[in-house]
């Protein structure tokens, strides 16, 4: 099996041979010896004769040891590529080798949805010599402000793509927030990217709510009610847009914006009903609030005592969940966990939306969320690689059916989770948060065997 696996790599790919010349020579020696054994066996198909040949056992053991050396060298080579571009941790060895084993830069296209949250394809320039933008799985796209040249190893220019994605989206977000106040809202929605319309409208909703609190404090007792009426009018405008002629992309944006606007309207109606008059009250502090910080020149989010910077992961038009009171409580629990460098463990029956709620919060915060389905075959080494990727690129890890991992493996994984949860790395202008969400179904026996998993 090892020989068959390594043959497809070292014999079938000239690029891999050029990058690992010593291992390629070693495998050629192994390959010649193995083929000679197979030819001799084909001449005499008697099993006893084939196995009892002088020195055959020692020769097979030597070949097995040499194959182990080749396998180890190959793993170390892949690890260096993954350390250079941590998102490679989220694809398999075979997929990574398929990318590394060709000089064609477009080979990354089929793996983009695993490497980025909702980037289905890169936009290549003339002759595939540069990358000029991204396209989502829904067909929305944007153009980079600075073209990324396709030069050097794949991990080098892919790192450039990731950095330029964040730089461009940061600039686009700033322009979108700035233009909101001086552009008709209907036109602003159509012109902006989907993620900009969501985050930008949240920034202005936060500002207008706090401005209503200020006006109430200055004596205008009906300021909050007037703002509630304004939000209702904005929803009426959105429903009018949905009934009119829209492109597919614009309709998706409006539908998603209606979800967040309804939630914002409901919160303000609750403030009017319960006479919430101060921005310092918990009813407002507990909401996920968006601010454009002029000093940092960046988009920040606050909830309770937590302060987070927007991640600028390209989200495309992947939609949002309807936000309920339970969703708000889950958001508050997870953001509080991040504040204290802890993870979360949503528990509940299957199909109640644990995974989707975590993914929805990641969308709201512009952070990549990678979902893993855990099984009994998952060992601590595989989990360690996953945690390495999550911590280095600042993504969230969402582990479905966590209780299905073997109890012996869970004991080691609990220490890995603790280490990953307290790790914080600076990735450019983005502070990398690593939140680990283990989904424990009710009645999970193995989860009860290791209660410290839940505490972390």
N, C-alpha and C positions, 0 to 999 in steps of 0.2 A: 504493500500500500504506500509506504513512504517513497519507494522508487517511482511508482506511477505518478504520485503527486509532484515530486521534484522534477521528473522527466518533462512534464508539461511546462514547467517554469524555465529550466535551464536549457532544454533542447529546443523548445518552441519560441523562445524570446531572445533575440540578439541583444536588445537593450539591457535586459537583466544580466546577461553574460558579460557585457561591457562594464557594468557597474559592480559586479561581483566576480572579477576574473579568477581569484584564487579558488573560490567555491566552485566556479564553473569547471576549472581544471580538475578539482577533486572529484566532482560528479562525473566527469568524462571517464576518469579511471574506474570509478565504481560501475559506470554504465557498461564499459567494455568487459569487465570481469563478470557482471551479471548476465550479459548477453552470451558470453562464452558458456556459462553454466547452463543457460537455457538451450543453447544449441546442442551441447553434450547430452542434455536430458531428452531433447527431441529425437536424437539418434537412437537412444536406448530408453524406452518409456517405462521400463521396469522400475517401480518405486524403490524397492530394496537396493538395487544396483545404484540408483541415483543418489540415495541417501548415505550409502556406505562407502562411497569413494574416499580414498585417502585424503585427509586434510579438508574435506568438504565442510564439516561442522565449524572448524576454526575459520575457514574462509568466509562462511556466511556470517559468523559473529563479527568478524572484522568489517565486512561490508555494512552490517547493521550499525556498528559504531561510527563508521565514516558517514553514513546517512544521517545519524544523529547530529554529527558535527555540521553537516550541510544545513540541516533543519535549524539548528541553533543560530548559525550565521545568518540565515535568511530571516529568522525572527528578529535578530538584532538589527538587521538592515531595515526591516519594516518599522521597528520601534523608533529608529532615528528619523524616518519620514514622518511618523506620527507625532513625535516631539516637535518637529519643525512646523507641522500644521495639525493641531490637536483634533480637528474635526475628522481626520482620518481614523480616529479611534472608533467612530460610529459606523464604519463599514467593515466587512469581513476581509480576511487576508486575501482571498481570491479576488474580491472586487478591487482591493488596493493594488494587487499585482497586475490586474487588467489595465489599470490606469498607468502604472509605472512601466509596464512592459511594452508601451508603444510611444512613438514620437508624435502621434496625432493628439493635439491638445483638446480636440472635441470629444475625446474618449471619456472625459469627466461628465458629459451631459447626462448620461443615463443614471448617474449617481447623485445628481444635484439635490434631489428631494431628501436624501439621507444626510447630506452634508449641511444643508441650509433648511430653515424652517419651511419656507414656501417658495423656493426658487426652483422652478422646473427646468430652466435653461439659461445659459449665459449668452449674451449677444456678442458675437465675434465680429471684429473688423475685417477689412479686406485681406484675403489670404490667410485668415486665422492667425494673424501676427499680433493682434491686440484684442482686448475685451472692452466693450464700450457700454455695457449695461446688463440688466437682468430682466427676466420674464417670469411671472408667477404661473402656477398651474391653471389659473382662471383666465390667463391671457393678458393681464395687466403687466405693464413693464415701465421701467424708467432708465434714463441714460446717465452714466457716470459723468461727473463734472470733470474728472481727469481720466484719460484713457489709461488702462493698465496694460503694459506691454507683456506679451507672452515670451519671456526670456528665462533661460536657466531651468533648473529642476521644477517639476510641477508644484511641489510644496511651496516654492518661493513665490511664484506668480499667483497661486491660490491664496496665499497670505495677503498679497497685495489686493486681490479681489475683495477679500473680507474687510480689509481696512478701508478701501475706497467705498464699499457699500455703506459703511457706517458714516464716513465723512460726507458722502453725498446726501444720505438720508437726513443727517443732522442739519445740513444746509437747507434742504427742501422743507424740513419740519419748521425751521425758523422762519422761512419765507411764508409758509402756510399760516402759521400763527400770526405773523405780522399783517398779512393780507386779509385776514378774517374780518377785521373791523371796518375796512374800507371797500369791501366787495360785497355785492348782494349774495346772501347765503346760498341761494340755489345755484348761482354761477360758481361760487367758491367750491361747492361740493363736487360739481362736474369737473372742474379744472384740476383739483388736487388728487394725489394718490389716496387710496382707500385708508391706509394707516394714518395718513396726515389728517384726513377728515375726522377720524375717530379721536385721535389724541388732541388735535387742535380744538375741536368743539368741546372736549373735556376741560382744556385749559381755560377757555372763555366761560364755560359753565361755572367753573370754580371761582374765577374772578368776579363774575356777575353776582354769584351767591354771596361772596364776602362783601361786595359792594352794597348789596341789599342789607346785610347786617350792619354795615357802617351807616347807611341812611336811617335805619331803625334807631341806632344809637343816637343819631343827631336829631331825632324827633319825628321822622316820617314813619308812623306806625303801620302804614299800608304798603310799605316798600316791598315786603316779601310777597304779599298777595298780588301786587302788580307784576312782580317777576314771574309768579306762577301763571298768570294770564298770558305773559309773553311766551313762556315755554309751550303753552297750549296752542298758541297761534303758530309757533314754529312747527309743531307736530302737524297742524292742519296743512301747512305749506308742503311738508314732506309727503303726506298722503296725497296731496294734489299732484306732486311730481310723479308718484308711483302710478297714478291713473293716467298720466300723460305719456307722451312719446319719449322714451329713453333708450339709450344703448344698453346692451347687456351689462357692461361694466358699471355704468352709472346706476342702473337699477340695483345691482348688488350693493353698491355703496349706500344708497338711500335706504334699502331694507335694513342694513346693519345699523345705520345711524338712527333709524326709528327705534331699534331695541335700546340703545344707550340713552336716547332722548326721553323715551317713556320712563326709564328708570330715574333719570334726573328730574323729570317732572313729578314723579311720585314722591321723591325725597322732599322736594320743595312743598308739595301739598301737605306732607306730614309735618313739616316745620310750621306751616300756617295753622294746621289743625291743633298742634300741641303747643303753640305759642313759643317756639324756639326763637329767641331774639338775640343770641350772642354766639359769635363764632368760636368761643372757647368751650361751648357746651359739647358733651360727649356725642350727642346725636350728629354733630357736624365733624368733630375730630375723628370719628370712627369711619367716615367715608373715605374712599380712595380718591384723593384730590391731586390734580395736575397743576404744576406751576412752571412758568418759564422764568428761570432765575437769571436776572440781568448780570449779576456779578460773575456767575459761572458761565453765562451764555449757553445754558443747556436746559433741557427739560427734566424736571424733577417730579417725583411723586411722593406724597405723604399719606400716611394712614396711622392714626394713633401716634405713637412715639417714633415710628419708622420713617426714614428718609431714604429714597432710592433714586438712582439716575436711570433714565430711559435707556434701553439697550440698543435701539436702532437695528434690530434684526428685521429683514424685509419680510412682511407678512402677507403681501398681496391682498387678495379679496376673500380670505378664508372665513369671514363671518364671525359672529359672536353669539354666545348663548344668551337666552333670556335670563335676566338677572332677578333673582328672587331674594327674599329675606335670608334664606338659608345660604344662598350664594354669597351674600354680603358677609355673613358670619364666617364662612370658609375663607374668604379673602382676608378678613381681619386676622384670623388665626394664623394663616400662612405668612402674611407680612410681618406679624409679630414674631413668628418663629425665625424669619430671616433677620429681624432686628437683633435677636439674641444668638445668631449664628447656629440655629437649630434647624432640623428638618420637620416635616409633617407626616402624619400617618392617618389619612382619611380612612374611616372604617364604615362599613355598611353593606347591605345586600348587593348582589351583582345587578348591574344595570341602572344604578341610581345616579350616575353621573360624576363619580369620584375623579376619574381620569379627565373627563371633559372640563370639569371645573378648574383643575390645575392648569390644563392647557389654555383655558380661557383667560386666566389671570396672567399667564405668560404672554399671551397676545396683547393684553392691555398694557403690559409693561415693556413690550418690545424685546422680549428675551426668547432665545431658542429653548424649546422644551423637547427633550428626546424621551420617547416612551419605550420601555423595555418590558417584554413579557417574560416573566421569570418562570423557570421550570426546574425539574429535578436535575437536569443535566448541567445547570449553571454552577460553576465552581468559583472558588475565591480568586483564582487568577483572572478569569474573565471579568468578574466584578471589579477587581483592581484596575484592569485596563479601562473599564467604563468610567470609574471614578477619576482616573487620570485625565481622561478626555474632558469630563465635565468640569473639573476644577481648572484646567488649563485654558479652556475657552469660555468659561463663565456661563455655561448652559445649565438648565435645570434637568435633573434626572427624575423620571416618573416611572416607578417600578410596579407594574401590575402583577397581581397575584403573588405578592412577596412571600406569603406563607408557604408557597409550594417548594421553596428552596429547602434542601436537606438541613436538618437541625444542626448537624456538625459544621456545615458550611456557614450557617447563620451566625454561629459563635465567632467566626473569624470576620465575617462581613460586618458585624456590629462594630468592631474596632475600626474597620475601614470607613464605615459611615461616620463615625465620630471624628476621624481624622479629616475626612473630606468636608464635613460640615463646618469645621473651624478654619478651613483654608480659605484665604482671600488673596487673589492675585490682581495686580493692576494690568489691564490689557489696554494700552493707549489711554484714551480718555474715559474708558468704561471700567468701573469697578466691578470685578467679576464676583457675582454671588453664586453660590452653589447650593441650591435647595434640593433636598432628597425627599421625595414623597413615596412612602411605601403604602400600597393599598392592601389593607388587611381585611378580608371578608369576615363577617361575623361568624363566630363558631369555628374559627381557624385554630386547630389544636396546636400547630407548631408555633404560632405567634404567642400563645399562652406559655409555651415552654421557655421562651426567652423574653421576659417582660421588658428588659432593658432596651430592646429594639424599639418599642413604642415610645419610650422616654426620649430617645434620641431623634 
